[in-house]
Amino acid sequence: MSQIQQNALAQLLGLSADEAGAKEPETTLNLNLPLAPEPAETLPQFADYAIVGNSAAGIAAAEAIRKQDTEGTILMLSKEPYLAYGKPLISYLIEGKTDDAHLAYRDASFYERANITCAFGPECEVVALDADQHVLALANGVRVQYGKCLLAVGSTPFVPRSIKNWRNRENIHTFECLDDALAAWQDTVAATERAHAEGRKSRVIVVGGGLTGLKAAEALSHIADEAFVLTHGPRIMSKILDAQGSEQLIELLAERGVTVVTNTSVDEFLGEEGPCHEAKLTEGSTINFDVAIAAVGVRPAMGLAEQAGAEIGKGVVVDETLATTLADVYAAGDMTQVVNAFDGSKRPLALWTNAVRQGAIAGAQMAETPNAPVYGPDYAENIVDFFDISVMTCGVVNPPEGEGFQTIAYQGKDSYAMFVTKDDVLMGYVLVNHPERAGIYNALIAHHVNISELDPDMLGRAPRNLDFDAETRWNRLHESYPTALDRKGFAREVAALDAREEA
Ligand SMILES: Cc1cc2nc3c(=O)[nH]c(=O)nc-3n(C[C@H](O)[C@H](O)[C@H](O)COP(=O)(O)OP(=O)(O)OC[C@H]3O[C@@H](n4cnc5c(N)ncnc54)[C@H](O)[C@@H]3O)c2cc1C
């Protein structure tokens, strides 16, 4: 065990509970949450398009449908009572890094302008899908018939069975939606006030060192005196960081008040019901805490599709039009299975940008838009900030041994960059506090540029456009420019006009 790991564990097992708390947490959140209008008393019995899910994928689909079909009826259903909000921002909201105005992804007028009938709230949860009859059953007993249906229901938190007694405990929260974040915030504020009245520090533990767990820990560290992240493996964000990148991030988080304890998880939350303040760790010791967050992972929400008979893999199976194997049923976002562009493996790609892209394609396909885009093999591109630390990762970051991959790493004082190449093509990177020119690396990966033609030192410093020959610059990096631009980037018409004037 490294020194950092030993110190983190010693701190977790330490006697800090005897010391008085030092923080004075903000105990109010000025919220005016984007509540949805009450669902109409009578919902339509039929909708041309039924969209289940009011988030990244669902909204993108509705917008794409409206671009093509201005007449067809759209019914959007969500089990949450809010207007669409930016899920990646829920931790920033409770931390005070953003506010409710920025949290809103679309305002109330959006639904009206797009002529979308909303049915939002727990009573509008879709509890069954009958694909043969084209019918959705809602929690309130209403049945709605549809022409085409999009499932865009996201992910659900997953806690392995090996962690015992976490369910239905008042102070153990998941961190998957706005209500989860608000409940965790409220509980941590109350627990911190209680701890201080008792003359001790308050402590939050987060079980799970993935993106969600780290974001929750950052947010709650602003309220609780101590914030620990427990992760059963040796790394945090293990799917998108390599070992050294993870170590660098752990150090930077520790300097900002979040202590990560690796190779350690909770074996059992003690007691069986009611609040829980003690947990037995996998390495045998028992620790105290005030609030716990269960953020071990998420799974695609496949229940509805599975029960209706759709083909299921690591997510709901879709084709390039985002159609499921059920007639007239499409799926988009976190719940789908995506083919990895690098190794052909199939798994969900639980990222906001991917949900938006898939939703837009599904919507265009559902509305039978001429030349509608299709979805192909894909890969992850992550951009995330913890405190003031920027983390960017893309493509292959933990290459398998013996398959010809090479890695090159640059360690700075507070920064780290690592690149993975194969056959002189950049396949992936990890950038911690090293955001310069990430767009260029992305272009190199997307266009399979042969980097042996470039300055050999290019990965060691931020690459510049001039590292590429003129042809590559034009053909590969500027491909997205409209074709009406000339090589200097001027509109051809303007250039022609100038030429006439000069003549
Ligand atoms: C704390 C946190 C931080 C994150 N940070 C980032 C980040 O920094 N970058 C990033 O790219 N991604 C991030 N993500 C992931 C990102 O939020 C998801 O990839 C994205 O929200 C997926 O969009 P979606 O539309 O597929 O599903 P979701 O956003 O999960 O939306 C699902 C919708 O379906 C509704 N619903 C579910 N079941 C039913 C039902 N049975 N009936 C009716 N409605 C239902 C829900 O109410 C919701 O409206 C984060 C996620 C979390 C939880």
PDBQT file of the ligand as one rigid body, heavy atoms in Angstrom, charges set to zero:
ROOT
HETATM    1  C1  LIG A 601     -24.174  13.350 -10.339  1.00  0.00    +0.000 C 
HETATM    2  C2  LIG A 601     -23.980  13.100 -11.817  1.00  0.00    +0.000 A 
HETATM    3  C3  LIG A 601     -22.979  13.799 -12.487  1.00  0.00    +0.000 A 
HETATM    4  C4  LIG A 601     -22.778  13.592 -13.849  1.00  0.00    +0.000 A 
HETATM    5  N1  LIG A 601     -21.802  14.302 -14.466  1.00  0.00    +0.000 NA
HETATM    6  C5  LIG A 601     -21.609  14.141 -15.807  1.00  0.00    +0.000 A 
HETATM    7  C6  LIG A 601     -20.629  14.895 -16.497  1.00  0.00    +0.000 A 
HETATM    8  O1  LIG A 601     -19.889  15.695 -15.903  1.00  0.00    +0.000 OA
HETATM    9  N2  LIG A 601     -20.501  14.717 -17.845  1.00  0.00    +0.000 N 
HETATM   10  C7  LIG A 601     -21.300  13.840 -18.525  1.00  0.00    +0.000 A 
HETATM   11  O2  LIG A 601     -21.151  13.714 -19.757  1.00  0.00    +0.000 OA
HETATM   12  N3  LIG A 601     -22.221  13.104 -17.898  1.00  0.00    +0.000 NA
HETATM   13  C8  LIG A 601     -22.399  13.235 -16.563  1.00  0.00    +0.000 A 
HETATM   14  N4  LIG A 601     -23.359  12.496 -15.923  1.00  0.00    +0.000 N 
HETATM   15  C9  LIG A 601     -24.128  11.510 -16.710  1.00  0.00    +0.000 C 
HETATM   16  C10 LIG A 601     -25.285  12.210 -17.458  1.00  0.00    +0.000 C 
HETATM   17  O3  LIG A 601     -26.037  12.963 -16.558  1.00  0.00    +0.000 OA
HETATM   18  C11 LIG A 601     -26.125  11.151 -18.156  1.00  0.00    +0.000 C 
HETATM   19  O4  LIG A 601     -25.312  10.486 -19.097  1.00  0.00    +0.000 OA
HETATM   20  C12 LIG A 601     -27.329  11.766 -18.867  1.00  0.00    +0.000 C 
HETATM   21  O5  LIG A 601     -28.147  12.450 -17.955  1.00  0.00    +0.000 OA
HETATM   22  C13 LIG A 601     -28.145  10.672 -19.572  1.00  0.00    +0.000 C 
HETATM   23  O6  LIG A 601     -29.259  11.254 -20.165  1.00  0.00    +0.000 OA
HETATM   24  P1  LIG A 601     -30.563  10.384 -20.488  1.00  0.00    +0.000 P 
HETATM   25  O7  LIG A 601     -31.486  11.320 -21.182  1.00  0.00    +0.000 OA
HETATM   26  O8  LIG A 601     -30.177   9.125 -21.124  1.00  0.00    +0.000 OA
HETATM   27  O9  LIG A 601     -31.160   9.964 -19.074  1.00  0.00    +0.000 OA
HETATM   28  P2  LIG A 601     -31.402  10.762 -17.737  1.00  0.00    +0.000 P 
HETATM   29  O10 LIG A 601     -30.751  12.081 -17.740  1.00  0.00    +0.000 OA
HETATM   30  O11 LIG A 601     -31.092   9.828 -16.630  1.00  0.00    +0.000 OA
HETATM   31  O12 LIG A 601     -32.972  11.014 -17.739  1.00  0.00    +0.000 OA
HETATM   32  C14 LIG A 601     -33.903   9.971 -17.613  1.00  0.00    +0.000 C 
HETATM   33  C15 LIG A 601     -35.302  10.559 -17.652  1.00  0.00    +0.000 C 
HETATM   34  O13 LIG A 601     -36.246   9.503 -17.645  1.00  0.00    +0.000 OA
HETATM   35  C16 LIG A 601     -37.215   9.711 -16.616  1.00  0.00    +0.000 C 
HETATM   36  N5  LIG A 601     -37.682   8.369 -16.241  1.00  0.00    +0.000 N 
HETATM   37  C17 LIG A 601     -36.961   7.314 -15.816  1.00  0.00    +0.000 A 
HETATM   38  N6  LIG A 601     -37.743   6.233 -15.675  1.00  0.00    +0.000 NA
HETATM   39  C18 LIG A 601     -38.993   6.608 -16.032  1.00  0.00    +0.000 A 
HETATM   40  C19 LIG A 601     -40.261   5.939 -16.108  1.00  0.00    +0.000 A 
HETATM   41  N7  LIG A 601     -40.383   4.641 -15.833  1.00  0.00    +0.000 N 
HETATM   42  N8  LIG A 601     -41.339   6.653 -16.481  1.00  0.00    +0.000 NA
HETATM   43  C20 LIG A 601     -41.238   7.977 -16.781  1.00  0.00    +0.000 A 
HETATM   44  N9  LIG A 601     -40.070   8.642 -16.737  1.00  0.00    +0.000 NA
HETATM   45  C21 LIG A 601     -38.968   7.963 -16.373  1.00  0.00    +0.000 A 
HETATM   46  C22 LIG A 601     -36.452  10.485 -15.561  1.00  0.00    +0.000 C 
HETATM   47  O14 LIG A 601     -37.334  11.161 -14.695  1.00  0.00    +0.000 OA
HETATM   48  C23 LIG A 601     -35.651  11.438 -16.457  1.00  0.00    +0.000 C 
HETATM   49  O15 LIG A 601     -36.466  12.489 -16.896  1.00  0.00    +0.000 OA
HETATM   50  C24 LIG A 601     -23.587  12.668 -14.555  1.00  0.00    +0.000 A 
HETATM   51  C25 LIG A 601     -24.592  11.966 -13.876  1.00  0.00    +0.000 A 
HETATM   52  C26 LIG A 601     -24.789  12.178 -12.527  1.00  0.00    +0.000 A 
HETATM   53  C27 LIG A 601     -25.873  11.425 -11.811  1.00  0.00    +0.000 C 
ENDROOT
TORSDOF 0
